[in-house]
Amino acid sequence: MNAHASTAPDLTSAELARLAAIAHRAVVDAVTRRHHWDPSTADEPAALRRDGAVFVTLRRGGALRGCIGTMTPQLPLALAAADRARAAAFNDPRFPPLGPDELDDLSVEVSVLTPMEPFEVGGYDALVATLRPGVDGVLVEAGRHRATFLPSVWEEIPDATGWVGALWRKAGLPPRAWPDSIRTWRYRTQHS
């Protein structure tokens, strides 16, 4: 599944489930007890002690309730999952802070990113044509404009043209624009 096995080994389903459990506990402790809980990395499997880039997505009743992550490894995966879970609960500018009454039907997903690969294409249409629906996540940057979509967004927008159009709107770029300064990267994820 992962072409970067030497730098980002695939996680087992148990390790992915552990990251989701860590993220969930970090949210619950922060919301109910105002406690900043982090797991002890010494107690975690070796794969969760390595640095990794993660996004944590919170949903209530299937609807997005928060999503925040990092594009590059900054912390061991176990700590990154807890940190980004708290950020998704309290710091996603699209939502108010998560309240205790929202915990009962809260689902928590952790996505672990492969390393960013520069993605050189000749323009907007070439990007649309080259993407692998359901596989690729993309980061786009042009000056002050920057946005990413995780591969899971393909579940909501399965059409490549619509997917890239929505990514452009998120980045604040004009429709179908291809500025000279544009840079794109692609990545994949494993998720809980």
N, C-alpha and C positions, 0 to 999 in steps of 0.2 A: 504493500500500500504506500510505503514511503520511500521515495528514491534517495533520501538523505539518511539512510540507516546508520552511517558512521557518525553523523553529527546530531541526529535526532531520532533515536531508536523508537520503534513503535511501542506504545504502551499496551499492556494487557487490559482486558475488560475489567479485571479486578483493580488495577492501578487507576484506570479512568473512573471507576466507581468510587474509589477512595478519594480522588480529587473532588468529585461532586459532594461527597460526605463532608470533606473539610470545608468546602465553600458554604455548604448549607449550615454547618455548625457556626462558622464565622458570622454569618448573617444573623442567625437566631440569637447568638450571644450578644452581638452588637445591638440588635433591636430590643430584646427583652431585658438585658442586664446592663446595657451600655458598657459592655466588657469587650476589650480588644484581645480576642483569643487568636493565637497562632499555634499550629501544631509544633511539636518538637521534631525537627528534621532528623535527629538521631534515631527516632522511633519509626521513621518512614522507610519504605523500600528504596533501594539505591536509585532507581529510575526517577523517583519523586524528589530526590535530593539534588539532582542536576538542574542547572539554570534552564528556564524555558519561558517562552512567550505564551500567555494565555488570555483568553477572553472568558468572562463569566456572564451568562445570560440568565436573567430572572424572568419568569412568566407567571401570570396568575390567570387561571382559566384559559390557558393557551395564548393569552395576549401578552405582548412584551411589557415588562415592568421595569427593566433596566438592563443595560449591557455596557460593560466597560472592560477594556483589556489593554495589553501592551503588544506592540508589533515586534519587539526585540526582547530577548532574554535579559532579565534584570535581577531576578531572584530565583532560588530553587522552586521547582514547580509547586511543592506543597505550600510554601509561603506565598507564592504568587497567586494561587487559587484563593487563599484566605483574603489576601489584600485586595484583589480585584472584585471579590464577592462583596466586601464592605463598600468598595467604591460604587459598584452597581446599585447597591441598596440605598446609598446616601448621596452620591455625587453625580449621577447621570442628570445632566441639565434638562432633559426632556420630562422628568418626573419629580414629584415631591419626594422627600425622604420616606422610605418604607416604614410603615407603622406596624405595631404588634397585631392589629386586627387583620393584617394581610398575610400572616404566616401560614394559616391553615391550608390554603390551596396554592402555596408558592412552590414552583418547581425551579430547580437550579441546574444549569448545564455548564460544564467547563469544556472549552475548546482549546486544545493544545496545538499551536501553530508550528509548521515546519519552517525552516529558515526562509527568509525572503529571497526570491530569485528575481533579479532585474528582468524585465519583460519588454524587450524591444520590438515594437510593431510600427508599421508605417503610417498609422492614422486610426481614426475612430472606427471606421468600417473594418479595418484589419483586426483591431482588438476584438470587436464583436465576433468576427469570423473565426478567430483563433481560440477563444475561450472554450473550456471544457465544462459544460453545464453539470452541476452537482459535484464537481471536483475542485475547480479553481476558486480561491479567494483572491481578491485584487485590492491593492493599495494604489491610489492615484494621487499625484502631487503636482501642482502647477502653481508656483509662487505661493500665495497665502491659502490657496485652495488645496484641501487634503481630505480624503475620505477612504474608507475601506468597507468592503462587504465580505463577511465570512462565507465560506462555501454553503453554509446552512441557509443563506438567503435564497438560494436556488429553489428551495422548497416553497417559498412564497412567490417568487418571480422566476418561473422556469424558462422563459424565453430570453435568449442572450441579448436581443435588442432592447427589450424592456429592462433587463437587469442592468446593463451598462447605462441606459438612460436614467434609471433611478440612482445609480452610483454618482453620475454626473450632477444630478440635482442635489444629492447629499453633500457633494464637494462644493456646490455653489458655482459650478462651471456652466457656461451657456450650452444649450443643447447641441450636441455633435461637434463641439469645439475641440480643436487639437492645438493648444498653444505651443509655441516653440520650446518653452521651458518644461513641458510635461515630462514626467517620469512615471513609469508604472512598474509594479512588482506583482508577482503572483506567489501564492503559497497554498498549502493544503492544511487540513486540520484533522485531528482525531478528537472525538467528543464523547462525553459521558452520556 
